[in-house]
Amino acid sequence: MDYILNIHTATEKAIVAICNGETVLDTMVNDDPKGHAAFLHEAISKVLHNNDISINNLKAIGVTNG
């Protein structure tokens, strides 16, 4: 599978999503702009765990720049 972990923290909302090709499998959103750093670790772990995906199975990790 072509799993891609997407991480967006360039705006007031932080978003972590796991995709398989163009299909979004799971998403977590944090609305606290001062809590992005604390949110990321747990969100990444949860989206991977909830979808039975090992970090070793990721094809890529996409991040925003802003």
C-alpha positions in Angstrom: 0.0 0.0 0.0 1.1 3.6 -0.6 0.4 5.1 2.8 1.2 8.8 3.2 1.2 10.6 6.5 0.2 14.2 6.1 1.1 16.8 8.7 -0.2 20.4 8.5 0.7 23.0 11.2 1.1 26.2 9.2 -2.2 27.7 10.3 -4.3 28.0 13.5 -5.5 24.4 13.0 -3.1 21.4 13.1 -4.2 18.5 11.0 -2.7 14.9 10.9 -4.1 12.6 8.2 -3.2 9.2 6.8 -4.0 8.5 3.2 -3.8 5.5 0.9 -3.3 7.0 -2.5 -5.9 9.6 -2.9 -8.2 8.1 -0.2 -8.1 9.8 3.3 -8.3 6.9 5.8 -8.3 9.0 9.0 -7.8 12.6 10.2 -7.2 14.3 13.5 -7.6 18.1 14.0 -6.3 20.4 16.8 -8.0 23.8 17.1 -5.6 25.2 19.7 -2.9 27.1 17.9 -0.7 27.0 20.9 -1.0 23.3 21.3 0.3 22.0 18.0 3.5 20.5 19.4 1.8 18.5 22.1 -0.9 17.4 19.6 1.4 16.0 16.9 2.9 13.0 18.7 -0.4 11.6 20.0 -2.3 12.3 16.7 0.3 10.6 14.6 0.3 7.5 16.9 -3.5 7.4 16.9 -4.0 7.6 13.1 -1.4 4.9 12.6 -2.7 2.7 15.3 -6.4 3.1 14.4 -5.7 2.0 10.9 -3.2 -0.8 11.8 -0.4 0.9 9.9 3.2 0.7 11.1 5.4 3.7 10.6 7.6 1.4 8.6 4.8 1.0 6.0 4.7 4.7 5.2 5.8 5.5 1.6 6.1 9.2 2.4 5.5 12.0 5.0 4.1 15.2 3.7 4.4 18.5 5.6 3.2 22.0 5.0 5.5 25.0 4.8 4.3 28.3 6.0 
